[in-house]
Amino acid sequence: MLAYLNAIATVLAMLTFFGIIWWAFSNGRKKANAEAANLPFVLPDEGVQEQKEQKEEPRP
């Protein structure tokens, strides 16, 4: 009996996994995936931002 429960749980887990994979790569998610992939390039560079802040601060 325990073997049947393990088999059912395994099949449900596999179906859930493949469902998530299908959802993640579906055509409806293409725009959201592209936006998420480009997020690191949208943020300003930390070194450049620090240099701008140092230039703006007047020195005594």
C-alpha positions as CSV (number, residue, x, y, z in Angstrom):
1,M,0.0,0.0,0.0
2,L,2.8,2.4,0.8
3,A,4.4,1.8,-2.6
4,Y,1.2,3.0,-4.3
5,L,1.2,6.2,-2.2
6,N,4.8,6.8,-3.1
7,A,4.0,6.3,-6.8
8,I,1.1,8.7,-6.7
9,A,3.1,11.3,-4.8
10,T,5.9,10.9,-7.4
11,V,3.5,11.3,-10.3
12,L,1.9,14.4,-8.8
13,A,5.3,16.0,-8.1
14,M,6.4,15.3,-11.7
15,L,3.1,16.8,-13.1
16,T,3.6,19.8,-10.9
17,F,7.2,20.3,-12.0
18,F,6.4,20.0,-15.7
19,G,3.4,22.3,-15.2
20,I,5.6,25.0,-13.7
21,I,8.2,24.5,-16.5
22,W,5.4,24.8,-19.1
23,W,4.0,28.0,-17.4
24,A,7.5,29.6,-17.1
25,F,8.3,29.1,-20.8
26,S,4.9,29.8,-22.2
27,N,4.4,32.6,-24.8
28,G,2.4,34.7,-22.3
29,R,5.4,34.9,-20.0
30,K,7.9,36.0,-22.8
31,K,7.6,39.7,-22.0
32,A,8.0,39.2,-18.2
33,N,11.0,36.9,-18.7
34,A,12.7,39.4,-21.0
35,E,12.1,42.2,-18.4
36,A,13.5,40.1,-15.6
37,A,16.5,39.2,-17.7
38,N,17.3,42.8,-18.3
39,L,16.9,44.0,-14.7
40,P,20.7,43.9,-13.9
41,F,21.4,46.2,-16.9
42,V,18.7,48.8,-15.9
43,L,20.3,49.6,-12.5
44,P,23.1,52.1,-12.4
45,D,26.6,50.9,-11.7
46,E,27.6,51.3,-8.1
47,G,31.1,52.7,-8.9
48,V,29.8,55.3,-11.3
49,Q,27.2,56.4,-8.8
50,E,29.8,56.8,-6.1
51,Q,32.0,58.9,-8.4
52,K,29.1,61.2,-9.2
53,E,28.4,61.7,-5.5
54,Q,32.0,62.5,-4.8
55,K,32.1,65.1,-7.6
56,E,28.9,66.8,-6.3
57,E,30.2,67.1,-2.7
58,P,32.1,70.4,-2.2
59,R,35.4,70.0,-0.4
60,P,36.1,72.3,2.6
